[in-house]
Structures are given as structure tokens and as C-alpha cells.
Amino acid sequence: MVVKFTGIEFWLNSDFSLRIVCTEALTGKTVKFVIRKELEDATAVYSVTSGITFATVTTTDDSADIPITASGTTAMEEGEYYAAVWRTDTNQQRPLAAGTIIAMRAAAPP
């Protein structure tokens, strides 16, 4: 089952971790997180496979903690994007979670 999410907000040019709950155990699995401006874009504006960690939520569900880096978002603009967590193991390529995220920009520091 694909977990659907809507309107997760994040700050551009900031380092942080995004936690997304998936409806299966993830330990030992290979996953990839992608952000695309348009749903069918061939190229992702941000993607990550390394540094993703997993935590047990329930006996059957895990969360994926996805690192978002300031350097990875410098070319992005404010607005809505499409994102997904994909399982990428051989013969198991499928989305685990998908939805929209909103990129925001903070005012410059004083």
C-alpha cells in the first residue's frame, strides 16, 4: 500500500530530516527519495539514496528519515513539488509513499 501525503512544508537552503511513515518494515531494504517539479518530469530536482535511516513505528510500519541538504535545494524555487519514497531493490521497484511537498524560503538572517 502506498502512503499518501499532502502539503509537507520544508525550508529551502536548510539542512534537515524529513520523516515519512511507510506501511511496511524497511530495515534491509534499498530506498530512494525523489522530488520532481511536475509529476511526470523525467529528471528529479532532488534525490537521495544515502543517509536514509529507518525507525520502527509499529510491528508492521517503519518510518524513513530522509536527509534534505541546503546544497541540494539551492536551485529549487518556492512552490509545490511532487515527492516519493521508492523501494529500489531488484524486482521490488515500487513507490512506498508519495504526495506533494511545499518548498518555502525564509527571509535572510539579520
C-alpha positions as CSV (number, residue, x, y, z in Angstrom):
1,M,0.0,0.0,0.0
2,V,1.3,3.4,-0.9
3,V,1.1,6.0,1.9
4,K,-0.2,9.3,0.5
5,F,0.8,12.7,2.0
6,T,-0.1,16.3,1.1
7,G,1.4,19.6,1.7
8,I,4.5,18.7,3.7
9,E,6.4,22.0,4.1
10,F,10.2,22.4,4.1
11,W,12.7,25.2,4.0
12,L,14.9,25.7,1.0
13,N,18.6,26.2,1.7
14,S,18.4,24.4,5.0
15,D,19.7,21.1,6.3
16,F,17.0,18.9,7.9
17,S,15.5,15.5,8.0
18,L,12.1,14.6,6.6
19,R,10.3,11.7,8.3
20,I,7.8,9.7,6.2
21,V,6.0,6.7,7.6
22,C,5.6,3.7,5.3
23,T,3.3,0.7,5.7
24,E,6.0,-2.0,5.8
25,A,9.2,-2.8,7.5
26,L,12.1,-1.1,5.8
27,T,15.2,-2.4,7.6
28,G,17.5,-4.1,5.0
29,K,15.6,-2.6,2.1
30,T,17.0,-0.1,-0.5
31,V,15.0,3.1,-0.9
32,K,15.3,6.3,-2.8
33,F,13.6,9.7,-2.2
34,V,12.9,12.0,-5.2
35,I,11.4,15.4,-5.7
36,R,10.1,16.5,-9.1
37,K,8.6,19.8,-10.1
38,E,5.9,18.2,-12.3
39,L,4.6,14.7,-11.6
40,E,5.8,13.3,-15.0
41,D,9.2,15.1,-15.2
42,A,11.9,12.7,-16.3
43,T,14.5,14.4,-14.1
44,A,14.2,14.9,-10.3
45,V,15.2,18.3,-8.9
46,Y,16.4,16.5,-5.7
47,S,17.1,12.8,-5.0
48,V,18.9,10.9,-2.3
49,T,19.7,7.3,-1.6
50,S,22.4,7.5,1.0
51,G,21.9,8.7,4.6
52,I,18.3,7.5,4.7
53,T,17.7,5.8,8.1
54,F,14.7,3.7,9.3
55,A,12.9,3.6,12.6
56,T,10.2,1.2,13.8
57,V,6.8,2.8,14.2
58,T,4.7,-0.3,14.8
59,T,5.2,-4.0,14.4
60,T,4.5,-3.6,10.7
61,D,5.3,0.0,9.8
62,D,8.6,1.8,9.7
63,S,9.5,5.4,9.0
64,A,12.1,6.7,6.6
65,D,14.2,9.6,7.9
66,I,15.3,11.4,4.7
67,P,18.2,13.9,4.8
68,I,17.5,17.1,2.9
69,T,20.6,19.3,2.4
70,A,20.9,23.0,1.9
71,S,23.2,22.5,-1.0
72,G,20.8,20.1,-2.7
73,T,17.9,22.7,-2.7
74,T,19.8,25.8,-3.9
75,A,18.4,25.5,-7.4
76,M,14.8,25.0,-6.3
77,E,12.2,27.7,-6.2
78,E,9.4,28.3,-3.7
79,G,6.3,26.3,-4.6
80,E,4.6,22.9,-4.7
81,Y,6.5,19.8,-5.8
82,Y,5.8,16.1,-6.1
83,A,7.8,13.7,-3.9
84,A,8.0,10.0,-3.4
85,V,9.8,7.3,-1.4
86,W,10.6,4.4,-3.8
87,R,11.7,0.9,-2.9
88,T,14.5,0.2,-5.3
89,D,15.6,-3.4,-4.5
90,T,15.9,-5.7,-7.5
91,N,12.5,-6.9,-8.6
92,Q,10.8,-4.7,-5.9
93,Q,10.8,-1.3,-7.6
94,R,7.6,0.4,-6.4
95,P,6.5,3.6,-4.5
96,L,6.1,3.3,-0.7
97,A,4.9,6.8,-0.2
98,A,4.0,9.7,-2.5
99,G,2.5,13.1,-2.4
100,T,3.0,16.9,-2.5
101,I,5.5,19.0,-0.6
102,I,5.8,22.8,-0.4
103,A,9.2,24.5,-0.7
104,M,9.4,27.7,1.3
105,R,12.2,30.3,1.6
106,A,12.9,32.2,4.8
107,A,13.9,35.9,5.0
108,A,17.6,36.5,5.1
109,P,19.2,36.4,8.6
110,P,19.6,39.8,10.4
